Amino acid sequence: MGGDQTGGGPLPPVDAHLLSVLFTELGAGVYVVDAAGKIIACNPWAERHLGYPPGALLGKDAHRLLNPLPGGDHGLPEQRPILEELADGHGVSGDRAVLLRSDGTTSAVWWTATPLPSGGGAVVLFHDDAARRDWEEQRAHRYAHSEALRERAESDLAETSWLGELTVALSSTLDAEEGLRRLVRLLVPRIADAALVDLAASAGRLHRVAWAHRAPDRVPAGALEDDLPRHGPVSKAVVAQVLAGGPTRHLAAPFVPPPDADALERATAAMLTGLGAGQALVVPLRTRLATLGTLTLTRAPGERPFDEADLSLAEEIARRATLGLDNARLHAGQADIAATLQRALLTDLPAHPGLELSAHYRPASHAAEVGGDWYDAFPLPGGDLALIIGDVTGHDIQAASRMSELRSMLRALAVDRPHDDPGTILRRLDRAQDHLALADSATAVFARLRPAAEGAWRLSWSVAGHPPPLLVSGNGRARHLSGGHAPLLGALPEAPRPTAEMVLAPGSTLLLYTDGLVESRVQDLDTGMTRLRGYAALHHEWPLDELCAGLAGELGDPRDDITLIAVRIPAS
């Protein structure tokens, strides 16, 4: 046997019984040779492994009996006698030795040999190399398995994180179609070469609301953007069957419609061919009550085929998309109801001789509740016109209810004593609010217009904690009216409220508005009022309806309700 030398030395004394037990029970082969190389001891493991009965190896020449001849049937290199390996008195070891069994077969072993302390002979310890190889293979298998588990855990974590991104993309907007456009951009190219969302419309129609493709420039015009054709109730097209309650469908090229295919089936085949798809998944966007549309995913020929894991992932994506779509539609429906109710609470404008009136209300884009904004205009005895705008804090039924109460009370107070100035009327409202708890926090502007000479009108007004009125002259000069200001309604019930007066020349426009037009999270009140003056001056010749709508559209904060009421004195 050939090997590397290791340091050796005298062995410490060992209990004879313990040594005997170790020799007998050791799970490795041990044999001892004398100075002549004869085996003088051999443990049972070595005898069993080499195929000899107990004691059969004693007195045999270890090198001649256990080492195959060089060359021969086994083609093995020559192995030096163990005593030659130990000639310098140091222990040696090796991992490429071969021992010959009694039946003529060989056994690869790794071994260690140490000279006997007496200076003659040696002890040889050997292990079956096959067992070591098995152990190493098992260890490699365990390592590979642990690596596979680690990679799977990392993949699951990445997938969960990515699904979280999809959910955020869908839930961070209340615009259903915008959410779906974000979704398809996240799907391509991560899990598909193309992704398309078609939503069911009325009478068998489908509307393509979102699409994305890995290489859109290579796709024929219309293959991505065009709506699919209308289909009937018995259509055999895959999309129609999925919409009718069928499961997810997995399609593979070639996409050839049958001779009796309807327009939808032909269009679907043409679309998939135009997309260069080798396969496709058509996944339902389905709630418990209805199928809202389909999500179509495609992969090009040569790409990895969709498997069960892809199918499960696609259906989970569709589930989340459906939830986001359903929530957006529910919110939109609630917002429509709230806006309709809010408009129902607002009064129709009267037709008043010698004046042009217009009002505009736009609900907050992200709110689905009624709010506290209101405007009002009504005639007073003697040809006067009352013009009011107000804002009760909050976006809920309570705010709307208290707004309605304030509006009705203010109307009653104004009509009951039509000759009282606006400040006096608001002070009477303060007292009523103090006793009746009409609103926790509310602002208002009360203005009165009275005919004056030569087509002019006399304006008197009082402001209760509200943004000031804006006056635009016929030549386009715009300014905020600074007089008549006092605190919020009900803040100081016994304090008098001032009234300011001025004459409005023909061609003048007076604008009352709520704070949603001039103040937001990204714009302070002063900046907003400056922008309002500039816009109104620039567009002062616009028709009054267009001016109000333009102000709300260009200047207003979409996260807040915006209410305006304007009056214009015709030019003489």
C-alpha positions in Angstrom: 0.0 0.0 0.0 1.3 3.5 -0.8 0.3 6.6 1.1 1.4 9.7 3.0 3.4 9.6 6.2 2.0 11.0 9.4 3.7 11.4 12.8 3.7 8.5 15.2 4.8 7.6 18.7 4.4 5.2 21.6 0.8 4.3 22.5 -0.4 5.1 26.1 -1.4 2.1 28.2 -5.0 0.9 27.6 -7.1 -1.4 29.7 -6.9 -4.9 28.1 -10.6 -5.6 28.3 -11.5 -2.3 26.7 -9.0 -2.9 23.9 -10.5 -6.3 23.3 -14.0 -4.9 23.0 -12.9 -2.1 20.7 -11.0 -4.6 18.5 -14.0 -6.9 18.3 -16.8 -4.3 17.9 -15.1 -1.7 15.8 -17.0 -0.9 12.6 -13.9 -1.1 10.4 -11.3 -3.7 9.5 -8.2 -4.2 11.7 -5.4 -6.7 11.3 -1.9 -6.9 12.9 1.2 -8.2 11.2 4.5 -9.3 12.8 8.0 -8.3 11.6 7.8 -10.9 8.9 4.5 -9.6 7.6 2.4 -12.5 8.9 -1.0 -11.8 10.2 -1.1 -12.3 14.0 -4.5 -10.8 14.8 -7.6 -9.9 12.8 -10.9 -8.5 14.0 -14.3 -10.0 13.0 -15.3 -7.0 10.7 -12.1 -7.5 8.6 -12.8 -11.3 8.3 -16.4 -10.8 7.2 -15.5 -8.1 4.8 -12.7 -10.1 3.2 -14.8 -13.3 3.1 -12.8 -15.5 5.5 -14.0 -17.6 8.4 -12.8 -16.7 11.9 -9.1 -17.3 12.4 -8.5 -18.2 8.7 -6.2 -15.3 8.2 -3.9 -15.9 11.1 -0.3 -16.8 10.1 -0.9 -15.8 6.5 1.4 -13.4 4.6 -0.7 -10.2 4.5 0.9 -8.7 1.4 0.7 -11.9 -0.7 -2.8 -12.9 0.4 -4.5 -9.5 0.4 -2.8 -7.5 -2.3 -3.7 -8.4 -6.0 -0.7 -9.1 -8.2 0.2 -6.1 -10.5 -1.4 -6.3 -13.9 -3.2 -9.7 -14.1 -6.9 -10.0 -14.3 -7.5 -6.8 -12.3 -5.0 -4.5 -14.2 -4.0 -2.9 -10.9 -0.7 -1.2 -10.1 1.8 -2.8 -7.7 1.2 -2.0 -4.0 4.2 -1.9 -1.7 4.2 -4.2 1.4 3.0 -2.4 4.5 6.2 -2.9 6.4 8.1 -1.1 3.7 5.7 1.8 4.0 6.5 2.0 7.7 10.3 1.6 7.4 11.0 5.0 8.8 8.9 4.3 11.9 6.1 6.8 11.1 2.4 6.0 10.5 1.0 6.2 7.0 -2.4 6.4 5.4 -4.0 6.2 2.0 -7.3 6.4 0.2 -6.6 4.4 -3.0 -5.7 0.9 -1.9 -7.3 -2.3 -3.0 -7.6 -5.6 -1.0 -8.3 -9.0 -2.5 -11.3 -10.9 -1.1 -11.3 -14.7 -0.6 -13.5 -15.1 -3.7 -11.1 -13.3 -5.9 -13.0 -10.0 -6.1 -11.4 -6.7 -5.0 -12.5 -4.1 -2.4 -11.4 -0.5 -2.6 -10.4 0.7 0.8 -9.0 3.7 2.6 -6.6 2.8 5.4 -4.2 3.8 8.1 -1.1 1.9 9.3 0.9 2.4 12.5 4.1 0.5 13.5 3.9 -1.5 16.7 5.7 0.0 19.7 8.0 -3.0 20.0 9.6 -2.0 16.7 8.5 -5.0 14.7 5.2 -5.4 12.9 2.3 -3.1 12.3 -1.4 -2.4 12.9 -3.5 -1.7 9.8 -7.0 -0.1 10.0 -9.1 0.0 6.8 -12.6 1.1 5.8 -14.7 0.0 2.9 -14.4 2.8 0.3 -17.8 1.9 -1.2 -19.4 2.8 2.2 -17.6 6.1 2.1 -18.7 6.7 -1.4 -22.3 5.9 -0.4 -22.0 8.3 2.5 -20.6 11.0 0.3 -23.4 10.4 -2.2 -26.0 10.6 0.5 -24.4 13.8 1.8 -24.4 15.3 -1.7 -28.0 14.3 -2.1 -28.9 15.9 1.2 -27.0 19.0 0.2 -28.8 19.1 -3.2 -32.1 18.6 -1.5 -31.4 21.4 1.0 -30.4 23.6 -1.9 -33.5 22.8 -3.7 -35.6 23.6 -0.7 -33.7 26.9 -0.2 -34.2 27.9 -3.8 -37.9 27.0 -3.6 -38.2 29.1 -0.4 -36.5 32.0 -2.2 -38.7 31.5 -5.2 -41.8 31.4 -3.1 -40.7 34.5 -1.2 -40.0 36.4 -4.5 -43.4 35.3 -5.9 -45.2 36.4 -2.7 -43.4 39.8 -2.9 -44.2 40.2 -6.5 -47.9 39.3 -5.9 -47.8 42.0 -3.3 -46.6 44.5 -5.9 -49.5 43.5 -8.1 -51.9 44.0 -5.3 -50.5 47.5 -4.6 -50.7 48.4 -8.3 -54.3 47.4 -8.4 -55.4 48.9 -5.1 -53.5 52.2 -5.2 -55.9 53.6 -7.8 -59.7 53.8 -7.9 -59.6 53.9 -11.7 -60.4 50.3 -12.7 -58.9 50.5 -16.1 -55.7 52.3 -14.9 -55.2 49.5 -12.4 -55.5 46.9 -15.1 -53.0 48.8 -17.3 -50.6 48.7 -14.4 -51.2 45.0 -14.0 -50.3 43.9 -17.5 -47.1 46.0 -17.5 -46.0 43.9 -14.4 -47.0 40.6 -16.1 -44.8 41.2 -19.2 -42.2 39.8 -19.6 -42.1 38.2 -16.1 -44.6 35.4 -16.8 -45.7 36.0 -20.3 -44.7 37.6 -23.6 -48.1 39.3 -23.9 -50.9 40.0 -21.5 -54.4 41.3 -22.5 -57.5 42.2 -20.4 -60.9 42.1 -22.1 -63.9 43.2 -20.0 -67.5 42.1 -20.7 -69.8 44.8 -21.9 -73.5 44.6 -22.8 -75.0 42.4 -25.4 -72.1 40.1 -25.9 -69.5 42.8 -26.4 -65.9 42.8 -25.1 -63.9 45.8 -24.5 -60.0 45.6 -24.6 -59.0 47.8 -21.6 -55.3 46.8 -21.1 -52.5 45.1 -23.0 -48.8 44.7 -23.0 -46.3 42.9 -25.2 -42.6 42.1 -24.9 -42.0 43.6 -28.4 -45.0 45.7 -29.4 -43.3 47.0 -32.5 -43.4 43.5 -34.0 -47.1 43.0 -33.5 -49.5 43.8 -36.4 -51.6 47.0 -36.0 -54.8 46.3 -34.1 -53.8 42.9 -32.7 -53.4 44.4 -29.3 -55.6 47.4 -29.2 -58.8 46.3 -31.0 -61.9 45.1 -29.2 -62.9 41.5 -30.0 -66.2 41.2 -32.0 -69.6 40.6 -30.4 -70.6 37.0 -29.7 -73.8 35.2 -29.3 -75.0 33.1 -26.4 -74.1 29.8 -28.1 -70.6 30.9 -29.3 -68.0 28.1 -29.2 -65.1 30.6 -29.0 -62.9 29.9 -26.0 -63.3 33.5 -24.7 -67.1 33.2 -24.8 -67.0 29.8 -23.0 -64.8 31.2 -20.3 -67.1 34.2 -19.9 -70.1 31.9 -19.7 -68.6 30.2 -16.6 -66.0 27.9 -18.0 -62.6 27.2 -16.4 -59.2 28.5 -17.5 -58.3 27.3 -21.0 -54.8 26.4 -22.2 -54.4 26.7 -25.9 -51.5 25.7 -28.2 -50.5 26.7 -31.7 -51.5 26.4 -34.5 -54.6 28.6 -33.8 -56.8 27.5 -36.7 -60.6 28.2 -36.3 -63.0 25.5 -37.5 -65.0 26.1 -40.7 -68.2 26.9 -38.7 -66.3 29.4 -36.3 -68.1 32.6 -35.5 -66.5 36.1 -35.7 -65.2 35.9 -32.1 -63.5 32.6 -32.7 -61.9 33.7 -35.9 -60.8 37.0 -34.3 -59.3 35.2 -31.3 -57.3 32.9 -33.6 -56.1 35.8 -35.7 -55.1 37.8 -32.6 -53.1 34.9 -31.1 -51.4 34.3 -34.5 -50.7 38.0 -34.8 -49.1 38.1 -31.4 -46.7 35.3 -32.4 -48.0 33.1 -29.6 -47.1 29.4 -29.3 -49.5 28.9 -26.5 -52.0 30.9 -24.4 -53.9 30.9 -21.2 -57.4 32.4 -21.1 -58.2 33.0 -17.4 -61.6 34.2 -16.1 -61.9 37.4 -14.1 -64.7 36.0 -11.9 -66.5 37.1 -8.8 -68.9 34.8 -6.9 -71.8 36.3 -8.9 -70.4 37.0 -12.4 -67.5 36.8 -14.8 -66.3 40.3 -15.5 -63.9 39.5 -18.3 -60.8 37.5 -19.2 -57.0 37.7 -18.8 -55.1 36.3 -21.7 -51.4 35.4 -21.3 -49.3 34.2 -24.2 -45.8 32.7 -24.7 -43.9 32.5 -27.9 -42.9 29.2 -29.6 -39.7 27.9 -27.9 -40.5 29.4 -24.6 -41.1 27.2 -21.6 -44.7 25.8 -21.8 -47.3 26.9 -19.2 -47.4 24.3 -16.5 -49.6 23.6 -13.5 -47.6 26.1 -11.4 -48.1 28.8 -14.1 -51.8 28.0 -14.2 -52.2 28.4 -10.4 -50.2 31.6 -10.5 -52.3 33.0 -13.4 -55.5 32.2 -11.6 -54.2 33.9 -8.4 -53.3 37.0 -10.4 -56.8 36.9 -12.0 -58.4 36.6 -8.5 -56.6 39.7 -7.3 -57.3 41.6 -10.4 -61.0 40.7 -10.1 -61.1 41.9 -6.5 -59.5 45.2 -7.4 -61.8 45.6 -10.4 -64.9 44.8 -8.4 -63.8 47.2 -5.6 -63.2 50.0 -8.1 -66.6 49.5 -9.7 -68.3 49.4 -6.3 -66.5 52.6 -5.3 -67.5 54.2 -8.6 -71.1 53.2 -8.1 -71.1 54.6 -4.6 -69.4 57.8 -5.8 -72.1 58.2 -8.5 -74.8 57.7 -5.9 -73.2 60.2 -3.6 -72.7 62.8 -6.4 -76.3 62.4 -7.5 -77.5 62.8 -3.9 -75.3 65.8 -3.4 -76.6 67.5 -6.6 -80.2 66.7 -5.5 -79.4 68.6 -2.2 -78.3 71.6 -4.3 -80.9 74.0 -5.5 -81.8 75.0 -9.1 -80.8 78.5 -10.0 -83.5 81.1 -10.5 -83.9 83.1 -13.7 -83.4 86.6 -12.4 -84.0 89.7 -14.6 -80.9 91.6 -15.5 -78.4 89.0 -14.2 -76.8 85.9 -15.6 -76.3 83.0 -13.1 -74.2 79.8 -13.2 -73.1 77.2 -10.7 -70.8 74.2 -10.8 -70.3 71.3 -8.4 -67.6 68.6 -8.8 -67.3 65.9 -6.1 -64.0 64.7 -4.8 -62.6 62.0 -7.2 -61.6 59.6 -4.4 -64.7 60.1 -2.2 -67.8 58.0 -2.3 -69.8 60.1 0.2 -71.9 63.2 0.2 -70.2 66.3 1.5 -71.0 69.6 3.1 -70.5 72.1 0.2 -73.5 74.0 -0.9 -74.6 77.0 -2.9 -77.9 78.8 -3.1 -79.5 81.7 -5.0 -83.1 83.0 -4.5 -85.0 86.2 -5.1 -85.9 88.5 -2.3 -88.8 91.0 -2.1 -88.1 94.2 -4.1 -86.1 92.6 -6.9 -83.1 91.7 -4.8 -81.1 88.5 -5.3 -79.6 86.5 -2.4 -76.4 84.6 -3.4 -74.9 82.1 -0.9 -72.0 79.7 -0.7 -71.1 77.5 2.3 -69.1 74.6 3.5 -69.8 72.3 6.4 -66.8 70.2 7.5 -66.9 66.5 6.6 -67.7 64.0 3.9 -70.6 62.0 5.3 -74.3 61.9 5.7 -74.1 64.0 8.9 -72.2 66.8 7.0 -74.8 66.7 4.2 -77.6 66.7 6.7 -76.3 69.7 8.6 -75.5 71.5 5.4 -79.2 71.1 4.4 -80.3 72.4 7.8 -78.0 75.5 7.5 -79.1 76.2 4.0 -82.8 76.0 4.9 -82.4 78.0 8.1 -80.4 80.7 6.2 -83.1 80.9 3.5 -85.8 81.3 6.1 -83.9 84.0 8.0 -83.3 85.9 4.8 -86.8 85.8 3.6 -88.3 86.5 7.0 -86.5 89.9 7.2 -85.5 90.8 3.7 -84.3 94.2 4.6 -81.7 93.0 7.1 -78.2 93.4 5.8 -76.1 90.1 5.2 -74.1 90.6 8.4 -77.3 90.8 10.5 -78.7 87.7 8.8 -75.6 85.7 9.5 -75.6 86.8 13.1 -79.1 85.5 13.5 -77.9 82.2 12.0 -75.1 82.2 14.6 -77.7 82.4 17.4 -79.8 79.7 15.9 -76.9 77.4 15.5 -75.8 78.0 19.1 -79.2 76.8 20.3 -79.8 74.0 17.7 -76.3 72.7 17.2 -76.7 72.9 13.4 -73.1 72.2 12.5 -69.8 71.7 14.3 -67.8 73.8 11.9 -69.2 75.7 9.0 -68.2 78.7 6.8 -70.3 80.8 4.4 -70.6 83.9 2.3 -74.0 85.7 2.2 -74.3 88.3 -0.6 -77.2 90.4 -1.8 -77.5 92.1 -5.2 -79.9 95.1 -5.5 -80.6 96.9 -8.7 -78.9 100.3 -9.1 -78.9 103.1 -11.7 -77.8 102.7 -15.3 -77.6 98.9 -15.3 -75.4 98.6 -12.2 -76.1 96.5 -9.1 -75.3 97.3 -5.5 -73.5 94.4 -3.8 -73.6 93.9 0.0 -71.9 90.9 1.6 -70.7 89.3 4.8 -68.1 86.5 5.1 -68.1 83.9 7.9 -64.7 82.3 7.9 -64.9 81.6 4.2 -62.5 82.4 1.2 -63.3 85.9 0.0 -65.5 86.6 -3.1 -63.7 87.3 -6.4 -64.8 90.2 -8.5 -63.8 90.4 -12.2 -64.5 93.7 -14.0 -65.6 93.9 -17.6 -62.0 94.8 -18.7 -60.6 91.7 -17.0 -59.2 93.2 -13.8 -59.7 90.6 -11.0 -59.5 91.2 -7.2 -60.6 89.5 -4.0 -63.1 91.5 -1.9 -61.5 92.2 1.5 -64.4 93.6 3.5 -67.1 92.0 5.6 -64.9 89.3 7.2 -65.7 87.6 10.5 -65.1 84.2 12.1 -66.8 80.8 11.4 -70.5 80.4 11.8 -71.4 79.9 15.5 -67.9 80.8 16.8 -69.1 84.0 18.5 -72.9 83.9 18.6 -73.3 87.4 20.2 -70.7 89.2 18.3 -71.9 91.5 15.5 -71.0 90.6 11.9 -69.9 93.3 9.5 -71.4 94.0 6.1 -69.5 95.5 3.2 -71.0 97.3 0.2 -70.0 98.4 -3.3 -71.5 99.0 -6.7 -70.9 96.5 -9.5 -70.6 98.0 -13.0 -72.1 96.4 -16.0 -69.9 93.6 -17.4 -68.7 92.7 -13.8 -68.6 89.0 -12.7 -68.8 88.0 -9.0 -67.6 84.5 -8.1 -68.2 82.7 -4.8 -66.4 79.4 -4.3 -65.4 76.8 -1.7 -61.8 76.1 -0.5 -61.4 73.0 -2.7 -60.8 75.5 -5.6 -57.9 77.3 -4.0 -56.3 75.1 -1.3 -54.9 71.6 -1.3 -52.1 69.5 0.2 -49.7 70.7 -2.4 -50.8 74.3 -2.6 -51.4 76.9 0.1 -54.3 79.3 0.2 -52.4 82.4 -1.0 -51.0 80.6 -4.0 -54.4 79.2 -4.9 -56.1 82.6 -4.7 -53.4 84.1 -6.9 -53.9 81.4 -9.5 -57.7 82.0 -9.3 -57.3 85.7 -10.0 -55.0 85.1 -12.9 -57.2 82.4 -14.5 -60.4 84.4 -14.1 -58.8 87.6 -15.5 -57.4 85.7 -18.5 -60.7 84.1 -19.4 -63.2 86.8 -18.2 -64.9 86.9 -21.6 -65.8 83.2 -21.5 -69.5 82.3 -21.1 -70.2 82.0 -17.4 -70.9 78.2 -17.5 -67.6 77.6 -19.3 -65.7 79.8 -16.9 -67.0 77.9 -13.9 -66.3 74.5 -15.4 -62.8 75.7 -16.5 -61.9 77.0 -13.0 -63.0 73.7 -11.4 -61.1 71.6 -14.0 -57.9 73.6 -14.1 -57.4 74.9 -10.5 -59.3 72.6 -8.2 -58.0 69.8 -6.0 -59.5 66.6 -7.3 -59.3 65.1 -3.8 -61.8 67.7 -2.4 -65.3 68.8 -3.4 -65.4 72.0 -5.5 -68.4 74.3 -5.5 -68.8 77.6 -7.4 -71.6 80.0 -8.0 -71.2 83.1 -10.2 -73.3 86.0 -11.2 -72.6 88.3 -14.2 -74.0 91.7 -14.9 -74.5 92.1 -18.6 -72.6 94.8 -20.3 -74.8 97.8 -21.2 
